[in-house]
Amino acid sequence: MKPVDIRKMPAEEMQGKLSDSREELMKLRFQQVTGQLTDTSRLRQLRRDIARLETILNELSQTVVQEGEA
């Protein structure tokens, strides 16, 4: 996922995507431990997507707080 695509999403959709990504990451970790995981690059990709989502959500919450103060 690219940051430009994430920024176009509404906040609720970002939250849903974040929870889905975290759940998928957990499943992939279990597969890795049991030796069933074949595409290990997906772990790294998911971790980065989660970080992007959290960063953009944090930016949105900061702008809301700053607008409230003004």
TIMI-2910 file (N, C-alpha, C, CB; in pm, 1 decimal, decimal comma, always signed):
<rs>
+----------+----------+----------+----------+----------+----------+----------+----------+----------+----------+----------+----------+------+
!      n_x !      n_y !      n_z !     ca_x !     ca_y !     ca_z !      c_x !      c_y !      c_z !     cb_x !     cb_y !     cb_z ! resn !
+----------+----------+----------+----------+----------+----------+----------+----------+----------+----------+----------+----------+------+
!    +82,8 !   -117,9 !     +0,0 !     +0,0 !     +0,0 !     +0,0 !    +87,3 !   +124,3 !     +0,0 !    -94,2 !     -0,2 !   +119,9 !  Met !
!    +49,1 !   +220,2 !    -78,0 !   +123,9 !   +344,6 !    -84,9 !    +56,8 !   +448,8 !     +4,6 !   +133,6 !   +395,2 !   -231,2 !  Lys !
!   +134,9 !   +538,6 !    +61,0 !    +78,2 !   +641,0 !   +148,9 !    -28,9 !   +725,9 !    +80,4 !   +188,3 !   +730,7 !   +200,1 !  Pro !
!    -13,4 !   +750,1 !    -47,6 !   -112,3 !   +829,0 !   -120,2 !   -247,7 !   +758,2 !   -119,5 !    -65,6 !   +854,5 !   -265,0 !  Val !
!   -245,6 !   +627,2 !   -138,5 !   -369,4 !   +549,5 !   -137,9 !   -432,0 !   +547,6 !     +1,0 !   -342,9 !   +406,3 !   -185,7 !  Asp !
!   -348,8 !   +539,8 !   +103,7 !   -399,1 !   +535,2 !   +240,8 !   -465,1 !   +667,4 !   +277,3 !   -285,2 !   +503,1 !   +339,5 !  Ile !
!   -403,3 !   +777,9 !   +237,4 !   -456,9 !   +910,6 !   +271,4 !   -593,3 !   +936,2 !   +207,9 !   -359,4 !  +1019,0 !   +227,7 !  Arg !
!   -623,9 !   +868,0 !    +99,3 !   -753,4 !   +884,8 !    +33,4 !   -866,0 !   +812,9 !   +108,4 !   -745,7 !   +833,3 !   -109,9 !  Lys !
!   -829,7 !   +718,7 !   +195,0 !   -929,6 !   +640,9 !   +268,6 !   -988,8 !   +722,6 !   +383,5 !   -867,3 !   +511,0 !   +322,8 !  Met !
!  -1114,8 !   +697,1 !   +416,0 !  -1169,3 !   +756,5 !   +538,6 !  -1105,4 !   +690,4 !   +661,2 !  -1324,5 !   +741,4 !   +543,0 !  Pro !
!  -1110,8 !   +758,0 !   +774,7 !  -1045,3 !   +709,7 !   +896,5 !  -1099,6 !   +572,8 !   +939,6 !  -1063,7 !   +811,1 !  +1009,9 !  Ala !
!  -1229,1 !   +551,6 !   +924,1 !  -1288,5 !   +424,1 !   +964,5 !  -1233,5 !   +309,0 !   +880,9 !  -1441,2 !   +429,8 !   +951,8 !  Glu !
!  -1215,4 !   +334,3 !   +752,9 !  -1161,8 !   +230,8 !   +664,6 !  -1015,9 !   +200,9 !   +699,6 !  -1173,7 !   +274,0 !   +516,9 !  Glu !
!   -941,3 !   +306,0 !   +737,1 !   -802,4 !   +286,7 !   +778,2 !   -795,1 !   +200,9 !   +904,6 !   -733,8 !   +422,6 !   +801,9 !  Met !
!   -884,1 !   +226,4 !   +999,1 !   -888,0 !   +147,1 !  +1122,1 !   -918,3 !     +1,1 !  +1090,4 !   -993,0 !   +203,5 !  +1219,8 !  Gln !
!  -1013,3 !    -21,9 !  +1001,7 !  -1046,9 !   -158,5 !   +961,9 !   -931,5 !   -228,1 !   +892,4 !  -1167,6 !   -158,1 !   +871,2 !  Gly !
!   -864,9 !   -156,4 !   +804,3 !   -749,8 !   -212,5 !   +733,4 !   -636,5 !   -243,8 !   +830,2 !   -701,1 !   -115,9 !   +624,7 !  Lys !
!   -619,4 !   -158,3 !   +931,2 !   -515,4 !   -179,0 !  +1031,4 !   -542,7 !   -305,8 !  +1111,9 !   -505,8 !    -57,6 !  +1125,0 !  Leu !
!   -666,2 !   -323,9 !  +1154,9 !   -698,4 !   -443,7 !  +1233,2 !   -686,9 !   -570,0 !  +1147,5 !   -840,1 !   -432,6 !  +1292,2 !  Ser !
!   -727,5 !   -562,0 !  +1020,4 !   -713,4 !   -676,8 !   +930,3 !   -566,5 !   -712,2 !   +909,5 !   -780,2 !   -647,5 !   +795,0 !  Asp !
!   -483,7 !   -610,4 !   +893,5 !   -340,6 !   -633,6 !   +871,1 !   -275,6 !   -695,7 !   +994,4 !   -269,7 !   -501,9 !   +834,7 !  Ser !
!   -313,4 !   -647,9 !  +1111,4 !   -257,7 !   -705,2 !  +1233,9 !   -298,1 !   -850,9 !  +1250,1 !   -302,9 !   -624,8 !  +1355,5 !  Arg !
!   -421,9 !   -881,3 !  +1215,8 !   -469,3 !  -1019,5 !  +1225,9 !   -394,8 !  -1109,1 !  +1126,7 !   -621,6 !  -1026,6 !  +1200,5 !  Glu !
!   -375,3 !  -1059,7 !  +1005,3 !   -302,3 !  -1136,9 !   +904,3 !   -157,3 !  -1158,6 !   +946,9 !   -307,4 !  -1065,5 !   +767,9 !  Glu !
!    -95,8 !  -1056,5 !  +1007,1 !    +40,9 !  -1069,0 !  +1055,1 !    +50,3 !  -1176,6 !  +1162,4 !    +91,1 !   -935,1 !  +1109,5 !  Leu !
!    -46,4 !  -1181,0 !  +1251,9 !    -46,7 !  -1282,2 !  +1356,8 !    -55,3 !  -1422,7 !  +1295,5 !   -164,2 !  -1258,4 !  +1454,4 !  Met !
!   -141,5 !  -1438,8 !  +1195,6 !   -155,9 !  -1568,8 !  +1130,8 !    -27,2 !  -1610,7 !  +1060,4 !   -271,2 !  -1565,5 !  +1031,0 !  Lys !
!    +37,2 !  -1513,3 !   +995,9 !   +162,5 !  -1543,9 !   +927,2 !   +272,7 !  -1580,8 !  +1026,1 !   +206,6 !  -1425,0 !   +842,0 !  Leu !
!   +274,3 !  -1518,0 !  +1141,3 !   +374,0 !  -1552,8 !  +1242,0 !   +354,9 !  -1695,8 !  +1290,2 !   +366,7 !  -1456,1 !  +1360,0 !  Arg !
!   +229,5 !  -1735,7 !  +1308,2 !   +202,8 !  -1874,1 !  +1348,2 !   +249,5 !  -1971,0 !  +1239,7 !    +52,3 !  -1894,3 !  +1376,9 !  Phe !
!   +223,2 !  -1934,8 !  +1114,0 !   +268,2 !  -2020,7 !  +1003,6 !   +420,3 !  -2030,2 !  +1000,6 !   +216,1 !  -1967,3 !   +869,0 !  Gln !
!   +488,2 !  -1921,1 !  +1030,4 !   +633,7 !  -1921,9 !  +1029,8 !   +688,5 !  -2013,1 !  +1138,9 !   +687,4 !  -1780,2 !  +1047,6 !  Gln !
!   +627,8 !  -2006,7 !  +1256,4 !   +674,2 !  -2088,9 !  +1368,2 !   +654,4 !  -2237,0 !  +1338,4 !   +600,5 !  -2050,7 !  +1497,3 !  Val !
!   +543,6 !  -2270,3 !  +1273,6 !   +515,3 !  -2410,5 !  +1244,9 !   +584,6 !  -2458,9 !  +1117,4 !   +365,6 !  -2431,5 !  +1232,9 !  Thr !
!   +652,2 !  -2367,4 !  +1046,2 !   +724,4 !  -2407,3 !   +926,5 !   +639,0 !  -2415,5 !   +801,6 !   +788,2 !  -2537,6 !   +949,3 !  Gly !
!   +519,7 !  -2358,3 !   +803,5 !   +430,1 !  -2365,4 !   +688,6 !   +438,7 !  -2243,1 !   +597,6 !   +288,9 !  -2382,3 !   +736,1 !  Gln !
!   +508,8 !  -2138,9 !   +641,4 !   +514,5 !  -2014,0 !   +565,9 !   +613,6 !  -2026,5 !   +450,7 !   +553,5 !  -1896,5 !   +657,9 !  Leu !
!   +567,3 !  -1994,4 !   +329,4 !   +655,4 !  -2001,5 !   +213,1 !   +700,9 !  -1863,4 !   +168,9 !   +585,5 !  -2072,1 !    +98,1 !  Thr !
!   +615,4 !  -1762,6 !   +180,7 !   +649,0 !  -1627,0 !   +136,5 !   +684,0 !  -1541,4 !   +257,7 !   +531,3 !  -1563,5 !    +56,7 !  Asp !
!   +810,9 !  -1543,7 !   +297,0 !   +852,1 !  -1471,2 !   +416,9 !   +856,6 !  -1320,2 !   +395,0 !   +987,8 !  -1520,1 !   +462,4 !  Thr !
!   +862,0 !  -1275,1 !   +270,8 !   +865,6 !  -1131,5 !   +244,3 !   +733,3 !  -1064,8 !   +282,0 !   +897,3 !  -1105,7 !    +96,9 !  Ser !
!   +627,8 !  -1142,7 !   +290,0 !   +495,9 !  -1087,7 !   +326,1 !   +496,9 !  -1034,2 !   +469,2 !   +385,8 !  -1195,8 !   +310,6 !  Arg !
!   +576,0 !  -1095,5 !   +557,9 !   +586,7 !  -1046,6 !   +695,3 !   +638,7 !   -902,9 !   +697,6 !   +679,2 !  -1138,0 !   +777,9 !  Leu !
!   +746,3 !   -880,0 !   +626,6 !   +805,8 !   -747,1 !   +622,1 !   +710,0 !   -645,9 !   +560,3 !   +936,7 !   -750,3 !   +543,5 !  Arg !
!   +644,9 !   -686,6 !   +453,9 !   +550,9 !   -598,8 !   +385,3 !   +434,8 !   -559,7 !   +477,3 !   +497,7 !   -666,9 !   +258,7 !  Gln !
!   +382,8 !   -656,2 !   +551,0 !   +272,2 !   -628,2 !   +642,8 !   +314,9 !   -535,6 !   +756,4 !   +217,3 !   -758,5 !   +700,1 !  Leu !
!   +433,3 !   -560,2 !   +811,2 !   +481,7 !   -473,6 !   +919,3 !   +493,7 !   -329,2 !   +871,7 !   +617,8 !   -523,4 !   +971,8 !  Arg !
!   +541,0 !   -311,3 !   +751,4 !   +555,3 !   -176,0 !   +696,1 !   +420,0 !   -112,7 !   +667,7 !   +638,5 !   -179,4 !   +568,1 !  Arg !
!   +324,1 !   -190,4 !   +616,8 !   +190,0 !   -138,4 !   +593,7 !   +125,3 !    -94,5 !   +725,0 !   +103,2 !   -243,9 !   +524,3 !  Asp !
!   +143,4 !   -175,0 !   +829,1 !    +88,8 !   -140,9 !   +959,8 !   +150,9 !    -10,5 !  +1009,4 !   +113,6 !   -255,1 !  +1061,2 !  Ile !
!   +281,2 !     +3,9 !   +993,1 !   +348,7 !   +126,6 !  +1036,6 !   +297,5 !   +247,6 !   +958,2 !   +501,4 !   +113,1 !  +1019,5 !  Ala !
!   +275,6 !   +231,2 !   +828,2 !   +223,3 !   +340,6 !   +747,3 !    +83,8 !   +381,2 !   +793,5 !   +220,4 !   +300,9 !   +599,7 !  Arg !
!     -0,3 !   +281,8 !   +816,8 !   -136,2 !   +310,6 !   +862,4 !   -135,0 !   +382,0 !   +996,9 !   -217,7 !   +181,5 !   +872,3 !  Leu !
!    -54,7 !   +333,8 !  +1090,4 !    -48,2 !   +396,1 !  +1222,2 !     +5,1 !   +538,5 !  +1213,3 !    +39,2 !   +313,1 !  +1315,9 !  Glu !
!   +103,4 !   +561,4 !  +1128,5 !   +160,7 !   +694,5 !  +1113,2 !    +58,2 !   +792,3 !  +1058,2 !   +282,5 !   +689,7 !  +1022,1 !  Thr !
!    -12,8 !   +752,1 !   +956,0 !   -111,2 !   +841,8 !   +894,4 !   -228,4 !   +866,0 !   +988,6 !   -161,7 !   +783,6 !   +761,3 !  Ile !
!   -271,2 !   +763,1 !  +1061,4 !   -377,5 !   +783,2 !  +1160,2 !   -331,9 !   +878,9 !  +1270,0 !   -420,4 !   +648,5 !  +1221,4 !  Leu !
!   -207,5 !   +867,6 !  +1311,7 !   -153,1 !   +958,0 !  +1412,3 !   -148,2 !  +1101,5 !  +1359,4 !    -12,9 !   +912,2 !  +1455,2 !  Asn !
!   -109,2 !  +1118,7 !  +1234,3 !   -107,4 !  +1251,4 !  +1173,5 !   -247,5 !  +1311,4 !  +1171,4 !    -50,1 !  +1244,7 !  +1031,2 !  Glu !
!   -346,4 !  +1229,7 !  +1136,9 !   -484,2 !  +1277,9 !  +1134,3 !   -530,7 !  +1321,6 !  +1272,5 !   -576,9 !  +1169,9 !  +1080,0 !  Leu !
!   -497,2 !  +1243,3 !  +1373,6 !   -539,5 !  +1279,1 !  +1509,2 !   -468,7 !  +1405,5 !  +1556,4 !   -511,9 !  +1163,6 !  +1606,6 !  Ser !
!   -344,7 !  +1425,1 !  +1515,3 !   -271,9 !  +1547,3 !  +1552,1 !   -334,6 !  +1670,3 !  +1486,9 !   -123,8 !  +1536,0 !  +1511,5 !  Gln !
!   -378,3 !  +1658,6 !  +1362,2 !   -440,3 !  +1773,3 !  +1295,7 !   -574,1 !  +1806,3 !  +1359,5 !   -458,5 !  +1745,8 !  +1145,9 !  Thr !
!   -646,9 !  +1705,1 !  +1404,3 !   -775,2 !  +1728,2 !  +1470,3 !   -752,7 !  +1802,5 !  +1601,7 !   -849,3 !  +1594,2 !  +1495,4 !  Val !
!   -649,1 !  +1762,8 !  +1676,4 !   -618,1 !  +1827,6 !  +1802,8 !   -576,2 !  +1971,8 !  +1779,1 !   -507,9 !  +1751,4 !  +1877,2 !  Val !
!   -493,2 !  +1996,0 !  +1678,4 !   -446,7 !  +2130,6 !  +1649,3 !   -560,5 !  +2219,8 !  +1601,6 !   -336,3 !  +2126,6 !  +1545,1 !  Gln !
!   -653,1 !  +2167,2 !  +1525,0 !   -767,4 !  +2244,5 !  +1479,9 !   -859,3 !  +2278,0 !  +1596,0 !   -843,7 !  +2168,9 !  +1372,4 !  Glu !
!   -868,0 !  +2188,6 !  +1691,4 !   -950,5 !  +2213,2 !  +1809,3 !   -894,6 !  +2324,1 !  +1896,3 !   -963,9 !  +2086,9 !  +1890,5 !  Gly !
!   -763,7 !  +2340,6 !  +1899,1 !   -699,5 !  +2443,3 !  +1979,5 !   -712,3 !  +2580,6 !  +1914,6 !   -552,8 !  +2409,2 !  +2001,3 !  Glu !
!   -721,7 !  +2583,2 !  +1782,4 !   -724,6 !  +2712,1 !  +1710,3 !   -856,7 !  +2782,0 !  +1721,9 !   -693,0 !  +2691,9 !  +1564,9 !  Ala !
+----------+----------+----------+----------+----------+----------+----------+----------+----------+----------+----------+----------+------+
</rs>
